[in-house]
Amino acid sequence: MSIAIDHFLFRVAGVFIKERKVLLHMTKNGRGWVLPGGKAEVNELTTDTIIREFEEELGYTVKVDRLL
């Protein structure tokens, strides 16, 4: 049996903590809460993906402190 894989999905999420609170946002369908993040583009660094997704989704400019 062979399985053809024509793509790879790499999703990242950021944990934003301020004053002992974690930032979550509502999903587009309104059914739940998630960490901000999204799909990495081809050849995009993980840190760059996190920075881009926070800007796109929340309008926040962030600095990535460390990867978990």
Secondary structure, DSSP 8 states (H G I E B T S, - for coil): ----------EEE---EETTEE--EE-TTSS-EE-SEEE--TT--HHHHHHHHHHHHH----------
